[in-house]
């Protein structure tokens, strides 16, 4: 068993076929495994988890926090997801290139 596998746990997820097809397409386009695509999504979700403080709704929102309709907030979240995945993909590509003695 490799060192990487020793640190991971196996689990089962339920997902509809359309979602899995989309994830497989992403994996093929990026040249990574389906498991890596899923792990990236799980990592992003864990890192961007928002805990709702008990005082939410009791204070006016700060000026620097974007406020808008749910569609605006969702669009902003999608941009954050895309940026995170692209940055991680670029890092992986650079690491693979360095491992093979290539430039990114």
Backbone as numpy.savetxt, mean C-alpha at the origin, in Angstrom:
# Nx Ny Nz CAx CAy CAz Cx Cy Cz
14.21 -23.44 5.23 13.36 -22.26 5.23 14.25 -21.02 5.23
13.92 -20.06 4.37 14.74 -18.86 4.27 14.49 -17.94 5.47
15.40 -17.00 5.66 15.27 -16.05 6.77 14.03 -15.19 6.59
13.70 -14.86 5.36 12.53 -14.03 5.12 11.26 -14.79 5.51
11.14 -16.03 5.09 9.96 -16.82 5.40 9.81 -17.06 6.90
10.91 -17.12 7.62 10.85 -17.37 9.05 10.16 -16.22 9.78
10.20 -15.03 9.21 9.60 -13.87 9.86 8.15 -13.63 9.43
7.64 -14.41 8.52 6.28 -14.21 8.01 5.36 -15.32 8.48
4.08 -14.99 8.54 3.05 -15.97 8.87 2.16 -16.16 7.66
1.70 -17.36 7.49 0.79 -17.67 6.37 -0.64 -17.44 6.84
-1.47 -16.87 5.96 -2.87 -16.66 6.27 -3.69 -16.83 5.00
-4.98 -16.86 5.15 -5.89 -17.00 4.02 -6.77 -15.76 3.96
-6.99 -15.26 2.75 -7.90 -14.12 2.58 -9.01 -14.52 1.63
-10.12 -13.83 1.72 -11.23 -14.02 0.81 -11.32 -12.75 -0.04
-11.33 -12.91 -1.36 -11.43 -11.76 -2.26 -12.20 -12.19 -3.50
-12.97 -11.26 -4.07 -13.72 -11.63 -5.26 -12.78 -11.75 -6.46
-13.24 -12.44 -7.47 -12.40 -12.72 -8.65 -11.95 -11.45 -9.36
-12.81 -10.44 -9.44 -12.45 -9.19 -10.12 -11.27 -8.52 -9.42
-11.30 -8.49 -8.10 -10.20 -7.88 -7.34 -8.91 -8.67 -7.55
-8.99 -9.98 -7.45 -7.79 -10.80 -7.65 -7.23 -10.65 -9.06
-8.11 -10.56 -10.05 -7.63 -10.33 -11.42 -6.89 -9.01 -11.53
-7.44 -7.98 -10.89 -6.79 -6.67 -10.92 -5.43 -6.72 -10.21
-5.37 -7.40 -9.08 -4.11 -7.52 -8.36 -3.08 -8.32 -9.16
-3.52 -9.37 -9.84 -2.61 -10.15 -10.69 -2.08 -9.29 -11.84
-2.94 -8.44 -12.39 -2.52 -7.55 -13.47 -1.46 -6.56 -12.97
-1.66 -6.02 -11.77 -0.68 -5.11 -11.18 0.64 -5.84 -10.99
0.58 -7.05 -10.47 1.79 -7.84 -10.24 2.54 -8.07 -11.55
1.81 -8.43 -12.60 2.45 -8.68 -13.90 3.08 -7.41 -14.45
2.36 -6.30 -14.36 2.89 -5.02 -14.87 4.15 -4.60 -14.13
4.19 -4.85 -12.83 5.32 -4.40 -12.01 6.41 -5.47 -11.88
6.15 -6.65 -12.40 7.15 -7.71 -12.34 7.39 -8.23 -10.95
6.34 -8.26 -10.13 6.45 -8.78 -8.77 5.36 -9.83 -8.57
5.43 -10.55 -7.47 4.45 -11.61 -7.22 3.14 -11.03 -6.70
2.08 -11.83 -6.84 0.79 -11.45 -6.29 0.90 -11.26 -4.78
1.65 -12.14 -4.13 1.85 -12.02 -2.68 2.47 -10.69 -2.29
3.43 -10.21 -3.09 4.08 -8.93 -2.81 3.10 -7.79 -2.98
2.25 -7.85 -3.99 1.23 -6.80 -4.19 0.31 -6.76 -2.97
-0.12 -7.92 -2.51 -1.01 -7.98 -1.34 -0.29 -7.47 -0.10
0.98 -7.87 0.09 1.74 -7.39 1.25 1.89 -5.88 1.22
2.13 -5.30 0.03 2.24 -3.84 -0.08 0.95 -3.17 0.38
-0.18 -3.73 -0.04 -1.47 -3.18 0.38 -1.67 -3.29 1.88
-1.29 -4.41 2.45 -1.43 -4.61 3.90 -0.51 -3.66 4.66
0.73 -3.50 4.19 1.67 -2.58 4.84 1.15 -1.16 4.78
0.64 -0.76 3.60 0.13 0.60 3.46 -1.02 0.82 4.44
-1.93 -0.13 4.51 -3.10 0.00 5.39 -2.68 0.12 6.85
-1.71 -0.67 7.26 -1.24 -0.62 8.65 -0.56 0.70 8.95
0.21 1.22 8.00 0.94 2.47 8.23 0.05 3.70 8.20
-1.05 3.64 7.47 -1.89 4.82 7.33 -3.15 4.74 8.18
-3.18 3.78 9.07 -4.35 3.62 9.94 -4.58 4.89 10.75
-5.79 5.32 10.71 -6.15 6.53 11.44 -6.95 6.15 12.67
-6.43 6.52 13.80 -7.17 6.29 15.03 -8.01 7.54 15.28
-9.27 7.34 15.56 -10.17 8.46 15.77 -10.13 8.84 17.24
-9.57 10.02 17.54 -9.53 10.47 18.94 -10.94 10.71 19.47
-11.10 10.60 20.78 -12.42 10.73 21.40 -12.97 12.15 21.28
-12.13 13.13 20.99 -12.61 14.51 20.91 -13.04 14.92 19.49
-13.01 14.00 18.55 -13.41 14.33 17.19 -14.84 14.85 17.19
-15.04 15.94 16.49 -16.36 16.55 16.41 -16.61 17.57 17.49
-15.74 17.64 18.49 -15.92 18.59 19.58 -15.11 19.86 19.36
-14.10 19.79 18.50 -13.26 20.95 18.21 -13.35 21.29 16.72
-13.22 22.57 16.36 -13.20 22.90 14.93 -11.94 22.35 14.29
-12.01 21.95 13.00 -10.82 21.40 12.34 -9.74 22.46 12.15
-8.46 22.08 12.29 -7.36 23.03 12.04 -7.39 23.50 10.59
-6.84 24.65 10.33 -6.85 25.24 8.99 -6.09 24.39 7.97
-5.02 23.71 8.39 -4.18 22.98 7.44 -4.70 21.59 7.07
-5.74 21.12 7.74 -6.29 19.81 7.43 -7.32 19.95 6.31
-7.17 19.19 5.21 -8.14 19.33 4.13 -9.53 18.89 4.59
-10.49 19.74 4.31 -11.87 19.46 4.66 -12.67 19.51 3.36
-13.51 18.57 3.18 -14.31 18.56 1.97 -15.26 17.40 1.98
-15.97 17.26 0.88 -16.91 16.14 0.79 -16.17 14.82 0.78
-16.84 13.72 1.11 -16.18 12.40 1.14 -15.46 12.07 -0.16
-15.99 12.51 -1.31 -15.33 12.20 -2.57 -13.95 12.84 -2.64
-13.80 14.06 -2.07 -12.50 14.73 -2.06 -11.52 13.96 -1.18
-11.98 13.55 -0.02 -11.11 12.83 0.92 -10.72 11.48 0.33
-11.65 10.75 -0.28 -11.34 9.45 -0.89 -10.34 9.62 -2.02
-10.50 10.67 -2.84 -9.57 10.90 -3.94 -8.17 11.15 -3.38
-8.07 11.87 -2.28 -6.79 12.14 -1.65 -6.17 10.84 -1.14
-6.97 9.95 -0.55 -6.48 8.66 -0.08 -5.95 7.82 -1.24
-6.66 7.83 -2.36 -6.20 7.08 -3.53 -4.85 7.59 -4.01
-4.64 8.90 -3.96 -3.36 9.46 -4.37 -2.25 9.02 -3.41
-2.55 8.97 -2.11 -1.56 8.51 -1.14 -1.20 7.05 -1.38
-2.20 6.22 -1.68 -1.95 4.81 -1.96 -1.05 4.67 -3.18
-1.41 5.39 -4.25 -0.63 5.31 -5.49 0.81 5.76 -5.25
0.99 6.85 -4.52 2.34 7.35 -4.23 3.14 6.32 -3.43
2.51 5.72 -2.40 3.20 4.74 -1.58 3.65 3.53 -2.39
2.73 3.02 -3.22 3.05 1.83 -4.02 4.14 2.14 -5.03
4.06 3.30 -5.69 5.10 3.67 -6.66 6.47 3.80 -5.99
6.52 4.45 -4.82 7.80 4.61 -4.11 8.37 3.25 -3.72
7.53 2.36 -3.21 8.02 1.04 -2.82 8.49 0.25 -4.04
7.73 0.35 -5.13 8.12 -0.34 -6.37 9.47 0.19 -6.86
9.67 1.50 -6.81 10.95 2.09 -7.24 12.09 1.61 -6.36
11.85 1.53 -5.05 12.90 1.04 -4.14 13.25 -0.41 -4.46
12.23 -1.23 -4.69 12.49 -2.64 -5.01 13.26 -2.76 -6.32
12.89 -1.97 -7.30 13.58 -1.99 -8.59 15.05 -1.57 -8.41
15.29 -0.54 -7.59 16.67 -0.10 -7.33 17.46 -1.19 -6.61
16.83 -1.85 -5.64 17.52 -2.92 -4.92 17.87 -4.08 -5.84
16.92 -4.45 -6.71 17.19 -5.54 -7.67 18.31 -5.16 -8.61
18.33 -3.89 -9.07 19.37 -3.43 -9.96 20.72 -3.44 -9.27
20.76 -3.03 -8.01 22.02 -3.02 -7.27 22.51 -4.44 -7.03
21.59 -5.37 -6.75 21.95 -6.77 -6.54 22.55 -7.39 -7.82
22.07 -6.92 -8.95 22.54 -7.47 -10.22 23.67 -6.64 -10.82
24.12 -5.63 -10.09 25.20 -4.78 -10.58 24.75 -3.82 -11.66
23.45 -3.52 -11.69 22.90 -2.62 -12.70 22.51 -1.30 -12.06
22.41 -0.30 -12.90 21.91 0.98 -12.42 20.39 0.95 -12.48
19.71 1.66 -11.55 18.24 1.70 -11.57 17.73 2.43 -12.79
